[in-house]
Amino acid sequence: MAKASYVAGFVLAALFFIGGIQLCTCRNSTSGACIQRDRNALLKFKASLQDPSNLLSSWEGQDCCRWKGVSCNQTTGHVIKLNLSSSNSDSWCWYNTEFPNYSDRLGLGKVDLSLMELKHLKYLDLSGNDFQHSKIPKFFGSLNKLRYLNLSCTYFTGKVPHQLGNLTNLQVLDLRSTIVQGAYADDFQWSSSLLSLQHLDMSGVDLGSAHNWMEVLTRLPSLQNLQLSDCGISNIHFQHALVNSTFIASIQLLDLSFNGLQTPIPSALQNMSFLRVLDISFNSFNSSIPLWLGNLKTLNLGWNEFDSIEGGLSSLINNYCHLKSLDLSGNQFRVEALVTGQNLSTCVMHSLESLSLRQNDFGGKFPNWLGQLRGLKHLDLSGSSLHGPIPSSLWNLSNLRVVDLSSNQLNRTIPSSLWNLSNLRVLYLSYNQLNGTIPNSLGRLSMLRDLRVRDNQLGGVIPRSLGQLVHLEVFDISTNSLEGTLSEIHFSNLSRLNSLVIGNNYNLTFKVSSNWIPPFSLQMIDMENCKIDGSEWLRTQEEVKHLSLRNTSISGSFPMWHLSMPLSYLDLSTNQLSGPLPSSIGDDMPALELLRISDNLINGSIPNSLCRLNKLAGLDLSRNMLHGQIPHCWADSLRIEYIDLSSNQLSGTIPGSLCNLPLQLLHVNNNNLSGTLPLALRNCTQLSSMDLGENRLSGVIPTWIGENNLYLQILRLRENTFTGSIPLSLCRLSRLQILDIACNHLIGRIPLCFNNLSQMTTTGNEGASWFSLDKVVEVMKGQPLEYTSNLYLVVNMDLSSNNLVGRIPQQLTTLDGLLGLNLSHNHLSGSIPQQIGNMKALFSLDFSDNQISGTIPDSMSNLTSLSYLNLSYNNLSGKIPKGNQLQTLTDPTIYASNQLCGAPLPKCAVDEEQVQPPISIGAEDEEQGEGKSEKFWFYFVVSCGYATGLSGVFWILMVKKNWRIAYFRYADKGKDWVLVMVAVQVARLKRKMEGNNNGTG
């Protein structure tokens, strides 16, 4: 803010150039007519322009000095000033890559040479017009009396012509652009002759190849304002440049933001004692912030990677006694940077007016010492991970105009002293954990224009003193726990209100009389999930662009107050609206971008006029009672990306013309659609979500789905009559996170290549813009569950209720991001893959009603997230594994109709090792064949091992004589020992037998 005002003041002063210049502005020519040659040149220039809005309609008659944008010398009649700038240029120049369709702009492919005839021209401003990527004319260098040249934001491209160096009288040169426009400078020597230049802005012009820019520009003796934002500058440009002492003494504003600068901060900035404004934001500095940056009034170091400050923030502030604006947003500071070890100087307490520390990671309590900055007008600490209460000392800063503390973890009540800030214009406290009520003293904030406290825990009623805020323009209290009634008295004096956002306060009622005429004219109305008692007042609102009345208990036929509104967003979903949609709905709201009328009682057919909404991006008519066919009138000129017509009574086929649209989401599930999938659907190459479930579609699943629709993340075809096998081409859908083709008549095996579905190895995706609008019903945990706001987290595969055969591919176990896997009600055989335990994200697993045999793998106990399991009606046997999550699944029916034992079923009668799994009839021959082969190879390997070992001993004894002698000696001794032991035992046996015989005799 401070930098902008400084630049504006400087440029305003530059417009006067030298006091001796006298201008007439449009109607001050004393001669009554301009010079004929100048007039002819202007007319010729006008003829070369594209002027669809007739901006130059005043360029008629003899006196060109009276034409819009033309000024003449009041003595000679020569044209000396031509200002054809667009008033909207600054609003798009930095933030858009394409030229907007503003009406107040001129267009031309090439600047006509007729401007050369204006020999006395001193001021030329063509900013904000569209020169359609043409090059900056070299002949501009011949307009040698120019002192002001502004070609900013004009879509000129190519090299900056060196001929501009001929403009030796130039004081202001503005070539500001966007880097995507392609303007660049290869050398800066041409500018060395611009000795009168005071203001130079080449932001967005690529200077990466102009290595001498600093060497040349720092020698310009008059240069005070240098703006080189987003120019591709890096530290290498500073390495060998010697900064001229004249430049150091004259430069007052330096903007090097949005470049590739890295640590260290160039030392060339250290001695600029006259520098007042320094902006090096949006670079890659990552060191500690030094304290030698000069005697600044405005310092912007935001959006770098600074992680500390020498001496802390208080030391930095103390070092700049005249500092008015400090921006340290978007860095990596921690709470230590906020700790102060010294008292603030008196001058700083009163001089600093703007402090922005947003988007850091302080992670501590709100710094109490900020309450000493008594001159502070603007404070931004949003998104900085601050927690705890807001210190009451902050609200003693009586000069505060703007306070943004949103997106932290601040708690407790809003301090009562806040309401004493009589100068406060803007207050943002949204996205915190503040509780308590909004006190009646709210009315003391008499200057308040913008109040936003959404997404907190505020309760109680809204005070009637709200009606005292006569300057209030934005009122956002949505997503709290406020209750009571809002009535006419709350808005009695709010004539400037243009945005009313009170939604998601479920116990709040908006109740007004049927003849109430509000004092305001709103542009945005959001009352979703509140109660509305009286909506007739909406007819008086003729400027509303955003209207959300979702779930507000509106009933009756489709309201007609929309006819008076220039709506771009309309949400009337989840109400009790009935009857048909107006046939002219598309013609009545030509500016509509999003239309949501889902969850109502709308009947009739879909109006064809919707096909004429050229700006429509999203259409949701789901969950109504619409019938008839889907219109076939969708043209390729439309820009619709989102269509949801699900849960209606639509019939007929899916129109191929839908894929004339740039669709990302198409949901027509739960209707009565029939026929095969139209071939035209393969042209919907941008589709991310396609739900055609619960219809009567037939035929095979076409292979082109996996060949053309490669961006699919959700594919849902369940409950149709598709036949044939699962096409292998589906394996190419690497972004797929929901695959639901259950309840069809599919045959064959599960493709082994499903392990290529790489998105199913991760837990969800946040990239799709339509996730916030989408809703999908998936069978998880044995029941249909609707996913909306958390849909991006769902990763599910459902192939159930088909006629699939064969084994469960072990490749499926690599999809370790799956939350749900349902293969039930098929004819699958074989065993459960041993690697099933790798799928650690599973919380719903259903293999029921198949012919699966064998034991339950022990690895299944590794499924620590599992909360639903169904293995019933198979041929499983053996002991149920123990441990972890399996022990919490105590319902015995999940193992029914198997031959299993162990908790939660009865204990096993024999050891687990003794239980032999039955061999399924269908697999008996295969098992016998495998057994014979295994036995053969077992005996073969044992024989080879025995022969190898024996031959090794034999060859050692043959080669080593001493080993051979020792071996045979050992063998002889062994033999003798055996013979002796045998003889002794025989003798003992004989004696025992003889003793028995004697006893008998």
FENDA-V846519 format. One record per run of one state. SS is the DSSP state (alpha for helix, beta for strand, coil for the rest). FROM is the first residue (numbers start at 1). LEN is the number of residues. If there is no record, write none. Layout:
# FENDA-V846519
ss->(SS SS)
from->(FROM FROM)
len->(LEN LEN)
This chain:
# FENDA-V846519
ss->(coil alpha coil beta coil alpha coil beta coil alpha coil beta coil beta coil alpha coil beta coil alpha coil beta coil beta coil beta coil alpha coil beta coil beta coil alpha coil beta coil alpha coil beta coil alpha coil beta coil beta coil alpha coil beta coil alpha coil alpha coil beta coil beta coil alpha coil beta coil beta coil beta coil beta coil beta coil alpha coil beta coil alpha coil alpha coil beta coil beta coil alpha coil beta coil beta coil alpha coil beta coil beta coil alpha coil beta coil beta coil beta coil alpha coil beta coil beta coil alpha coil beta coil beta coil alpha coil beta coil beta coil beta coil beta coil alpha coil beta coil beta coil alpha coil beta coil beta coil alpha coil beta coil beta coil alpha coil beta coil beta coil beta coil beta coil alpha coil beta coil beta coil alpha coil beta coil beta coil alpha coil beta coil beta coil beta coil alpha coil beta coil beta coil alpha coil alpha coil alpha coil beta coil beta coil alpha coil beta coil beta coil alpha coil beta coil beta coil alpha coil beta coil beta coil alpha coil beta coil beta coil alpha coil alpha coil beta coil alpha coil alpha coil alpha coil)
from->(1 2 15 24 26 36 48 50 51 64 67 70 73 79 84 89 93 107 108 113 118 123 126 130 131 135 136 138 143 148 151 157 160 162 167 172 175 179 182 183 185 189 194 199 202 206 207 213 218 225 228 235 239 245 251 253 256 262 263 267 270 277 280 284 285 288 290 298 301 308 310 313 320 325 328 335 339 346 352 354 357 365 366 368 373 378 381 387 389 392 397 402 405 409 414 416 421 426 429 433 436 437 438 440 445 450 453 459 462 464 469 474 477 481 487 488 492 499 502 507 512 524 527 531 534 536 541 546 549 555 558 561 565 569 572 576 581 585 589 594 597 601 605 608 613 618 621 625 630 642 645 649 653 656 661 665 668 672 676 679 684 689 692 696 701 704 709 714 717 721 724 725 726 728 733 738 741 747 749 752 757 758 762 769 773 776 781 783 788 791 794 796 799 803 807 810 815 820 823 827 829 834 839 844 847 853 855 858 863 868 871 875 880 884 889 892 896 899 902 912 915 921 960 961 1001)
len->(1 13 9 2 10 12 2 1 13 3 3 3 6 5 5 4 14 1 5 5 5 3 4 1 4 1 2 5 5 3 6 3 2 5 5 3 4 3 1 2 4 5 5 3 4 1 6 5 7 3 7 4 6 6 2 3 6 1 4 3 7 3 4 1 3 2 8 3 7 2 3 7 5 3 7 4 7 6 2 3 8 1 2 5 5 3 6 2 3 5 5 3 4 5 2 5 5 3 4 3 1 1 2 5 5 3 6 3 2 5 5 3 4 6 1 4 7 3 5 5 12 3 4 3 2 5 5 3 6 3 3 4 4 3 4 5 4 4 5 3 4 4 3 5 5 3 4 5 12 3 4 4 3 5 4 3 4 4 3 5 5 3 4 5 3 5 5 3 4 3 1 1 2 5 5 3 6 2 3 5 1 4 7 4 3 5 2 5 3 3 2 3 4 4 3 5 5 3 4 2 5 5 5 3 6 2 3 5 5 3 4 5 4 5 3 4 3 3 10 3 6 39 1 40 1)
